[in-house]
Amino acid sequence: MADDSDGPSWPPNMMKLFTETGEQAVEKQQELMKQMLGAGMSGGMDMNQLGAMSQTATFKTRVQSGGRISIPDAERETLDIEEGDIVQAVVVPVKRNRDDE
């Protein structure tokens, strides 16, 4: 494993939250895939759709101005996503950086 001493230092409770949220996202994705497989068997989805849906990535990103988010380079390369491609996103808030007014 790489030495992360040059990167930001996260409090242990935040890392735990990141880990738990990531695990929950993976569980939801697996549940969705099981539901889609069931739909495919009953004629609700063809195999081309299922193949496309099996290529997924889970990552965390920060919301930027105008509500923009970025897909990390590694995920774009792995999924062969290029500028102009249409993708579907499932958004799960992890942490809010704002004051409660």
Backbone torsions as a table, in degrees:
resi	resn	phi	psi	omega
1	MET	NA	142.9	-176.4
2	ALA	-73.5	153.1	176.7
3	ASP	-76.7	120.2	-176.7
4	ASP	-96.9	16.5	-174.9
5	SER	-66.4	-22.4	179.1
6	ASP	-81.6	-16.4	-177.2
7	GLY	-87.7	-179.7	179.6
8	PRO	-66.3	148.5	178.3
9	SER	-96.6	116.6	-177.5
10	TRP	-98.5	138.9	174.6
11	PRO	-62.2	146.8	-177.6
12	PRO	-55.2	-38.5	-178.5
13	ASN	-67.5	-31.1	178.2
14	MET	-71.8	-40.4	177.7
15	MET	-63.0	-38.5	177.5
16	LYS	-62.6	-42.3	178.9
17	LEU	-63.4	-43.5	177.6
18	PHE	-59.7	-46.0	-178.9
19	THR	-62.8	-47.6	-179.8
20	GLU	-62.2	-42.9	-179.7
21	THR	-65.0	-41.3	176.9
22	GLY	-62.0	-42.4	178.8
23	GLU	-65.0	-39.8	177.9
24	GLN	-63.8	-40.3	179.3
25	ALA	-63.6	-42.1	178.8
26	VAL	-63.6	-42.8	178.2
27	GLU	-60.5	-43.0	179.2
28	LYS	-64.6	-39.7	178.0
29	GLN	-63.9	-42.1	178.7
30	GLN	-64.5	-40.6	177.7
31	GLU	-62.5	-42.9	178.2
32	LEU	-62.0	-42.9	178.9
33	MET	-62.3	-40.4	177.6
34	LYS	-62.3	-41.9	178.3
35	GLN	-64.3	-40.4	-179.9
36	MET	-68.2	-37.5	177.0
37	LEU	-61.8	-41.5	177.2
38	GLY	-63.1	-40.7	178.4
39	ALA	-66.5	-37.5	180.0
40	GLY	-63.9	-37.1	-179.6
41	MET	-69.7	-26.7	-179.4
42	SER	-93.9	8.6	176.3
43	GLY	92.0	6.3	-178.1
44	GLY	-83.1	-13.1	-176.1
45	MET	-148.4	135.7	177.6
46	ASP	-88.3	166.7	-174.1
47	MET	-67.7	-26.9	177.0
48	ASN	-64.6	-41.2	177.5
49	GLN	-64.8	-42.5	-179.2
50	LEU	-63.0	-42.0	178.7
51	GLY	-61.9	-41.7	178.5
52	ALA	-66.7	-38.0	-177.8
53	MET	-73.3	-19.9	-178.5
54	SER	-76.4	-11.9	178.4
55	GLN	-93.2	93.3	-177.4
56	THR	-127.9	163.7	176.3
57	ALA	-140.8	146.2	174.8
58	THR	-120.3	126.0	-179.8
59	PHE	-154.0	164.8	176.8
60	LYS	-109.2	142.8	178.5
61	THR	-148.2	161.6	-178.6
62	ARG	-99.2	138.5	175.9
63	VAL	-73.7	127.2	-178.4
64	GLN	-102.1	-176.4	-178.3
65	SER	-56.8	144.0	-179.9
66	GLY	73.8	12.0	179.3
67	GLY	78.3	13.8	-177.7
68	ARG	-76.5	144.7	171.1
69	ILE	-127.6	157.8	-179.6
70	SER	-116.4	142.5	173.0
71	ILE	-93.2	124.0	-178.6
72	PRO	-57.9	151.3	-178.6
73	ASP	-52.0	-46.8	-176.0
74	ALA	-59.9	-41.3	179.7
75	GLU	-69.3	-40.3	178.0
76	ARG	-61.9	-42.4	180.0
77	GLU	-67.1	-45.3	-177.9
78	THR	-62.2	-41.1	-177.4
79	LEU	-92.8	3.9	179.9
80	ASP	54.4	48.7	178.6
81	ILE	-95.9	128.5	179.3
82	GLU	-122.4	164.1	178.9
83	GLU	-54.7	132.5	-179.5
84	GLY	95.7	-16.2	177.1
85	ASP	-66.9	149.2	175.5
86	ILE	-97.8	129.6	179.2
87	VAL	-127.7	162.3	176.3
88	GLN	-111.9	135.6	-179.0
89	ALA	-119.8	140.6	171.2
90	VAL	-111.5	119.8	-173.1
91	VAL	-105.0	125.9	177.3
92	VAL	-124.9	109.9	179.3
93	PRO	-60.6	135.7	180.0
94	VAL	-105.2	-48.9	-177.5
95	LYS	-151.9	139.2	177.1
96	ARG	-104.0	126.4	177.9
97	ASN	-102.9	70.8	179.6
98	ARG	-154.4	156.3	179.1
99	ASP	-83.5	139.4	173.7
100	ASP	-79.9	115.1	-176.9
101	GLU	-99.1	NA	NA
